[in-house]
Amino acid sequence: MNLSDRALRLAFLGMGHDPEDIIDYIAEWSSVIVSLVLGIAMAMFIGKFLGAWMAPIAGVGVYAIGVAFGNYAFLRRHAKR
């Protein structure tokens, strides 16, 4: 095992997979994080202008749409395998 393989395993908690798997791992987690941030921002925005009772609904909805879009955009090519 060379130094770059060790660095990748350390960075990705022992994953010893292909570079494609590591890219998918990054894509999945970045999609979740971006969706979470957008969901929180939308909940705050809706809560301020429309009412506190609509904030959780808007936040969860935007989060779900963001994760679904990220899944479709980054991982749709794996469904064909």
Phi and psi restraints in degrees (value plus and minus 20) as a CYANA .aco file:
   2 ASN   PHI    -107.2   -67.2
   2 ASN   PSI     159.1   199.1
   3 LEU   PHI     -85.3   -45.3
   3 LEU   PSI     -58.4   -18.4
   4 SER   PHI     -87.4   -47.4
   4 SER   PSI     -57.0   -17.0
   5 ASP   PHI     -85.0   -45.0
   5 ASP   PSI     -60.7   -20.7
   6 ARG   PHI     -84.1   -44.1
   6 ARG   PSI     -60.9   -20.9
   7 ALA   PHI     -84.2   -44.2
   7 ALA   PSI     -62.0   -22.0
   8 LEU   PHI     -85.1   -45.1
   8 LEU   PSI     -61.0   -21.0
   9 ARG   PHI     -85.2   -45.2
   9 ARG   PSI     -58.9   -18.9
  10 LEU   PHI     -87.8   -47.8
  10 LEU   PSI     -62.2   -22.2
  11 ALA   PHI     -87.8   -47.8
  11 ALA   PSI     -53.0   -13.0
  12 PHE   PHI    -132.1   -92.1
  12 PHE   PSI      12.5    52.5
  13 LEU   PHI      34.8    74.8
  13 LEU   PSI      27.6    67.6
  14 GLY   PHI      65.6   105.6
  14 GLY   PSI     -12.7    27.3
  15 MET   PHI     -88.6   -48.6
  15 MET   PSI     102.8   142.8
  16 GLY   PHI    -133.8   -93.8
  16 GLY   PSI      29.5    69.5
  17 HIS   PHI    -125.3   -85.3
  17 HIS   PSI    -196.4  -156.4
  18 ASP   PHI     -86.5   -46.5
  18 ASP   PSI     138.8   178.8
  19 PRO   PHI     -78.4   -38.4
  19 PRO   PSI     -50.4   -10.4
  20 GLU   PHI     -81.4   -41.4
  20 GLU   PSI     -60.0   -20.0
  21 ASP   PHI     -86.8   -46.8
  21 ASP   PSI     -57.3   -17.3
  22 ILE   PHI     -88.5   -48.5
  22 ILE   PSI     -59.2   -19.2
  23 ILE   PHI     -85.2   -45.2
  23 ILE   PSI     -59.9   -19.9
  24 ASP   PHI     -83.8   -43.8
  24 ASP   PSI     -59.3   -19.3
  25 TYR   PHI     -80.4   -40.4
  25 TYR   PSI     -65.3   -25.3
  26 ILE   PHI     -84.7   -44.7
  26 ILE   PSI     -62.5   -22.5
  27 ALA   PHI     -83.2   -43.2
  27 ALA   PSI     -62.6   -22.6
  28 GLU   PHI     -82.8   -42.8
  28 GLU   PSI     -69.1   -29.1
  29 TRP   PHI     -90.6   -50.6
  29 TRP   PSI     -55.5   -15.5
  30 SER   PHI     -87.3   -47.3
  30 SER   PSI     -55.9   -15.9
  31 SER   PHI     -83.2   -43.2
  31 SER   PSI     -62.9   -22.9
  32 VAL   PHI     -86.0   -46.0
  32 VAL   PSI     -63.4   -23.4
  33 ILE   PHI     -86.9   -46.9
  33 ILE   PSI     -64.9   -24.9
  34 VAL   PHI     -83.7   -43.7
  34 VAL   PSI     -62.0   -22.0
  35 SER   PHI     -84.2   -44.2
  35 SER   PSI     -58.6   -18.6
  36 LEU   PHI     -84.6   -44.6
  36 LEU   PSI     -64.2   -24.2
  37 VAL   PHI     -84.3   -44.3
  37 VAL   PSI     -64.0   -24.0
  38 LEU   PHI     -85.3   -45.3
  38 LEU   PSI     -58.2   -18.2
  39 GLY   PHI     -84.3   -44.3
  39 GLY   PSI     -62.2   -22.2
  40 ILE   PHI     -86.1   -46.1
  40 ILE   PSI     -63.1   -23.1
  41 ALA   PHI     -82.8   -42.8
  41 ALA   PSI     -62.1   -22.1
  42 MET   PHI     -87.4   -47.4
  42 MET   PSI     -58.6   -18.6
  43 ALA   PHI     -83.1   -43.1
  43 ALA   PSI     -60.5   -20.5
  44 MET   PHI     -86.0   -46.0
  44 MET   PSI     -62.0   -22.0
  45 PHE   PHI     -85.0   -45.0
  45 PHE   PSI     -69.4   -29.4
  46 ILE   PHI     -85.4   -45.4
  46 ILE   PSI     -60.1   -20.1
  47 GLY   PHI     -83.0   -43.0
  47 GLY   PSI     -53.4   -13.4
  48 LYS   PHI     -95.2   -55.2
  48 LYS   PSI     -59.7   -19.7
  49 PHE   PHI    -119.5   -79.5
  49 PHE   PSI     -49.5    -9.5
  50 LEU   PHI    -131.9   -91.9
  50 LEU   PSI     -43.6    -3.6
  51 GLY   PHI     117.6   157.6
  51 GLY   PSI     128.7   168.7
  52 ALA   PHI     -87.9   -47.9
  52 ALA   PSI     -47.6    -7.6
  53 TRP   PHI     -91.7   -51.7
  53 TRP   PSI     -42.2    -2.2
  54 MET   PHI    -109.3   -69.3
  54 MET   PSI     -34.7     5.3
  55 ALA   PHI     -80.9   -40.9
  55 ALA   PSI     -69.0   -29.0
  56 PRO   PHI     -84.4   -44.4
  56 PRO   PSI     -55.3   -15.3
  57 ILE   PHI     -84.3   -44.3
  57 ILE   PSI     -65.6   -25.6
  58 ALA   PHI     -86.3   -46.3
  58 ALA   PSI     -61.3   -21.3
  59 GLY   PHI     -82.8   -42.8
  59 GLY   PSI     -66.8   -26.8
  60 VAL   PHI     -87.3   -47.3
  60 VAL   PSI     -58.5   -18.5
  61 GLY   PHI     -83.8   -43.8
  61 GLY   PSI     -65.8   -25.8
  62 VAL   PHI     -86.2   -46.2
  62 VAL   PSI     -58.3   -18.3
  63 TYR   PHI     -82.2   -42.2
  63 TYR   PSI     -66.3   -26.3
  64 ALA   PHI     -84.3   -44.3
  64 ALA   PSI     -62.0   -22.0
  65 ILE   PHI     -85.1   -45.1
  65 ILE   PSI     -60.8   -20.8
  66 GLY   PHI     -83.9   -43.9
  66 GLY   PSI     -62.5   -22.5
  67 VAL   PHI     -87.7   -47.7
  67 VAL   PSI     -60.7   -20.7
  68 ALA   PHI     -84.1   -44.1
  68 ALA   PSI     -62.2   -22.2
  69 PHE   PHI     -85.3   -45.3
  69 PHE   PSI     -62.9   -22.9
  70 GLY   PHI     -82.2   -42.2
  70 GLY   PSI     -60.4   -20.4
  71 ASN   PHI     -82.6   -42.6
  71 ASN   PSI     -64.3   -24.3
  72 TYR   PHI     -86.6   -46.6
  72 TYR   PSI     -63.1   -23.1
  73 ALA   PHI     -90.8   -50.8
  73 ALA   PSI     -59.8   -19.8
  74 PHE   PHI    -116.7   -76.7
  74 PHE   PSI     -51.2   -11.2
  75 LEU   PHI    -136.8   -96.8
  75 LEU   PSI      -9.8    30.2
  76 ARG   PHI     -88.7   -48.7
  76 ARG   PSI     -44.7    -4.7
  77 ARG   PHI     -91.4   -51.4
  77 ARG   PSI     -40.1    -0.1
  78 HIS   PHI     -99.3   -59.3
  78 HIS   PSI     -38.4     1.6
  79 ALA   PHI     -90.4   -50.4
  79 ALA   PSI     -39.5     0.5
  80 LYS   PHI    -103.9   -63.9
  80 LYS   PSI     -29.2    10.8
